[in-house]
């Protein structure tokens, strides 16, 4: 597999060379955490640990990587030799994937020789940041949907194919039922779902002809896109097929006045006794739309969510940092205004009241809290997803709000 060793910033390697030159090779602890939650987030969901661990298996400097580094004229021969023989003898302590967390709580802590723990900084932040961002957004959609089906439709608008793949994983962890992404289906075992595009409808001379052709090709998967021309006329054509005994499972729309159209579509099918036909809505949908439509009892059975989810449009980044907190047993911390950090490897303790989150406490590390040493095999995707859904049930209602900023109490022992 492709090496991940150069998925890093230049200064990680210049610092590592200088550490070695000056004998700074003692045991270090780095902590990954979020300083402040975005304005429209009351909590986050830890995600991406398994992706990181697999990526680190390929953190190796081979001939190609070393040839490039040598060409820069920056690094000394002995350092390149060091990189060639590099083994990441590091220990990892982390919140389990799927754990809900808050500001100033260690998501991941890396312990080991200083140069090695430093070298992986960029990859750690990149992978944990992205999947945490998307899983946290996905959970908001899950909360808003109140049990309705959610499908990730965002691959084509993701910032790269890899972003689309990792997003599908994060969405499933965050409560989604499936994805349109076939690669995610193959690699992660996530259920794959999909309908058709407007181009399929338009290639036929008549809309009804397109419906019939699709039903003939996939008689057990007849889910029709009905808003290419006139949405209600499309619904009536789907109804015609139903009356002929063709098993139409559902219809999809991604345009128009969604509430009014869905109510009329539901009426068209229900008055003829076809109450099991599902209505799926897509097209720029996000958790705010879902919350509004669910609260107004709009008859939608499933939501295809894409662009705004896979780009985390309302909060596209987290204030996430990877900082040295301990070196050779001594505390290390920053006092910079607005960027203060806390020393030592840390543990998170969660306290519940009446079965709901009450407050968290962050203190110097000891076994027994939410932070655990990473060991293999890691939990399955299904187990991670179940952890998320269980913790959502433990959230106080005010923390589930999509709009109201609620500060959850995190006591940090300094």
N, C-alpha and C positions, 0 to 999 in steps of 0.2 A: 504493500500500500504506500501511497505518497507520504513522505515525511511531513510532520507538522512542526519540525524544529524551527523553521524560519517564519512561522506565523507569529511573529514577534516584532518588537520595536528595536531599533539599533541600540538604544542605550541599555537594554537588558544585557547585551553581550559586552559592551564596553565596561559596564559596572562589574560584570562577572570577572573579566580579565584583571581589572584593577583589584578586586577583592583578593584574587589569588596572588597577585604580586605583593600585596601587603599583608598576607597571612590571615585574612579575614574569612576563615573557612569554618568557624564554629557553628554550633546549633542555633538556628534562627526559627522564629515563628512569624508567619505572615497571616493576616486576617483579612478576609473578604467580607464586606458589609455595605449597607446602604446608609448614608448619613441622614438623609431626609427623604420621606416619601413624596412623590409628586402630589400636587395640590388636589388632584381628583382620584387619589388612591388612599384608602384607609388601611390596607394591608397588601402584602405581596405573597407570592407562592414560590418557594424554592424549587428550581427546576434546572436541568442540564448536567447534573452530576455524572450520570452514566455516560453521556456524550463526552464529557471532559476526560473521564477515566480511559475511555477507548481511544481518544485522540492522543493522550499521553503515552499510550503503548507505542505510538509511531513517532515519538519525539526523539529522533535519532539524527545525528549529523553524519550523512554519508558522503561519498565522493563528490556528488553534484553540489551539495550544500557547502562543503568545505572549499571547493574550487571557487565558488562565488564569493565566499567570505575572504578568501585569500586575495581575490582580484580587487577588493576594496582598498587594500593597502593600509588597513587599520590594525589588524590583529597579528600578533606574534606567532611564530611557528609553534612554540610550545603550547600556546593556548588552543590552537587549532587541533593539536594532538590530544589535548585534554577533552575537547568537544567530541573528537572521534570515539573516544573510549567512554563517553559520558553514560552513566547509569543513574537513573532518578531514584536513589534510595531515600525516598521521602515518605513521611506518614501524613495522612489526611484525616482531619476531623471535620464533620459536617452535619448540618441539619439534613435529615433524610429527605430525599426528593418528595415533593408533595406537602411539605410542612409550611403552614402559614407563618409568616414572620413579619417583623416590624423594624423600625429604624434602630441603628446601632447594635443590631444583633448579628453575631458572626454566622454567615451562611456556610463558609468553608474556611478552615485554618490549615495551613501547610507548614510542616515541621521537618527540619533537616538541615544539611549543610547550606550555609548562606548563599553561595553562588548558584546552587541548583534550585533552591526555592525562589531565587530572584528570576532565573531564566524563564520560568513558566508563567510569570505574572500576566503577560498580555493574553495568552491563550486562556488562562483561568477566567479573566474578566470577560473576554469576548464571548465565550460559550455560556457561562453561567448567566451573564447579563442578559443575553438575547432570549434564551428559553424562559428565564424568570419573567422577563418583560411580557412575553406572549402568553405564558400560562396565567399570569395575573390578570391580563386582559380577558382571556378566555373564561376565567371564573366569573368575571362580572357578567358576561353573557349568560352563563349557566344560571346564576342567581336570578337574572332578569327573566329568563325563559320559564321558570317555575315548572320544570318537568317536560317542556316541549322539546322536540328533537332539534339538535343543532348539528350542522354539517359544515366543515371547513371547506370553503370554495376559493381560497385565496392564492393558490399556487401561482397563477398567471400574473398577479400583482405583487408578489413577494419580491424583495430586493435582490434575490438571486435564487437559482434552483436549490442551493443548500439552505437558504433561509426558509424556503417553502417547505423543505423536508423537515427541518428542525421545528418549524412552527406547527406542522401537523402533529408531531409528537407532543409538543407542549399543549396544543389545543385538546388533544385526547386526554391528557393528564388533567387538564382544567375542566373536564366535564362534557366535552363534545362527544357525540355519538359516532361520528365517522368523518371521512375526508374524501375529496375527489382525487387526491394525490396517490397515484398508483405505486410510486416508489415507496411512499410511506406505508402503504398497505403491505407491500412485499417485505420491507425491512422490519417493520414494527408490528405487523399483524393487526393494524387498525382497520376496521370495516370500511370498505370503499363504496361510495354512493355517487350517483350522477343521473342526469336526465338527457338533455340534448341542447344544442345551440340554435339560435334564430336562423343561422345559415342552413341548417337541415330543413327547416320549414320552408325557407325561401327557394330552395333548389327544386321543389315540386311546384307544379302549376297551381295546385289548389291546396289550401291548408289541410282539408280533410284527407286528401290523398297522402300527405306527409304523415298524418296521424295513423292512417291505415298501414302504410308501409312500415312504420316503426313497430306497430303492433304485430305485424307479420314476422318481422325480424326477431323481436324480443317479446313473445307473447306473455312471458311471466314477469316482465319488467316494464310495463307500459306506464310511464310517467310522462305526461305531455306538457310541453311548453305552449301556453295558450295566448300569450300577449304579443305575438309578432304583428298582428294586424288589429283586430278588434277583440279585446279580451273576453267580453261576454259572449260574443259570437263563437269564439274559440271554445268556451266552456260548453256551449250548446252542441257543438260538433263532438266534443268528448262525450257528452251525454248520449248522443246518437249512437256512438260506438258501444256504450254501456248497454243500451237497450237492445242492441243486436247480440249481446252476450260476450262482447270483448271485455276482458278483465282490465279495466283502467284503474290502476292503484291510486293515482293522484295526478294533480296538475301543478304547474309552477308558473308564477308570474314574477317579473322583476322590474315592473314599471307601473306608472299611473298612481291614482289615489288608492293606496293599498287598503285602508279600512273599508271604504265603500265597495270596492271591487270584491274583496274577500267575502263580505256579507252577501253580496248578490250571487257570487259563485256558489257559496254554501247553500243559498236558497234554491238555486237551479238544480243542484244535485239532490238536496234533501226532499224537495217536493215530489220527486220521482222515486223516492225510496233508496237512493244511493248515498246513505249517510256515512259509509266507510271510506269514501273517496277523500284522500288527503289533499290539503292545500299547503304548498311550500312557497315561501316568499324569499327572494334574493334581490341583489342589486343595491349595493351601498348600505346594507343593513349593519347596524351596530347595536350595542346593548341599550342605548337610549331609545332607539326605535322599538326594540323588543319589549322593553319595560312599558312604553306607552301603549303599544298595541295589546299587550297582555292585560294591562290595567283597564283598557277599554273593551275587553272581551271580544276583540277582533278574532274571528274564527280561523286562525292560522294553526296548523299542526306542526310545521317544521320551518326552520330558518336556515338558509344558506348564507353564511357570513364569510366575507373575504377581505377586501382591501383594508378596511379600517381596523380589522383585527390583526392581520399579519404585518401591518406597519405600526401597530399600537398608536393609531393616529392622534389620540388626545393626550398621550404621554409617551413620546417616542424614545425616551431614554430614562435611565435611573442614575441617581447620584451615587454610583457604586465605586468603591475604592478597595485596593489591595495594599495593605500597609504593614510595615514591620512593627510588631508589638513586643518582641522579646528577642534578645541576643545573648547567648551564653548565660542564660538565667537572669539577665538584667532587664528591667522594664524599659521599653522604648515607646515613645509617644510624641505626637505633635501638639503644639499649643497655638498653632496659627488660627487667627480669628475666622470662625465659620468652618474650620477644617480640623477641629480638635479630634484627637484619637485617644483611645484608652489602652493601657499597657496590659501585657500578659495574654496568654492563651485563655479563652473564655468559655463559659458555659451559660446556657439559657435555661431558666426555670420558668415553667408556666403554671399559673395558679388559676383554678376554675372556681366559680361560684354558681351554685344551682345548675351545674353542667355546662356553663358558658364561660368563655374567656373572661377573666377578671383583670389580671395584670401579669406582666412578665418581669423577671429580674435577671440581669446579666452580672455574673460574678466571675472570679478567677476559677479556672477549670477544675472540676472534679467530676468523677463519673456519676451518672444517674439522671442527667438532664436531657434536653432535646438534642444536644450536640453529641454525636457518637463517632467513634473511630470507624473509618470506611473499611469495610471488609467485603470479601467476595464469597458467593455470588451476590450481586446487587438485586434488589427487589424487582419483580416483573413490572411491566407497564401497568397491568391491571391492579397490582397491589399499590402502586404509587397513586393511581387514579382514585382508588378506594380511600386512601389516606386523605386526599384532598376533600372528597365529598363528606367524609366523616367530620373533618374539621370545620367545614362550612356549617354543618349543623350545630357546631359548638360556638359559632360566632354570635355575639349579641346583634340584635336587629339593626342597631344604629351603625355598626361597622359594615353592614351590607349595603348601605346607601350608596347610590351611584353619584350623587351630587353633594351631599352634606359631608364636609370634612370633619372627621371625628378623631381626636387624638387618643390613641390607646396608650395606657400607662406602661412605660418601660423604665424600670429602675435600674440604673447602671452604677454598680459598685466601683468607684474610682480607686 
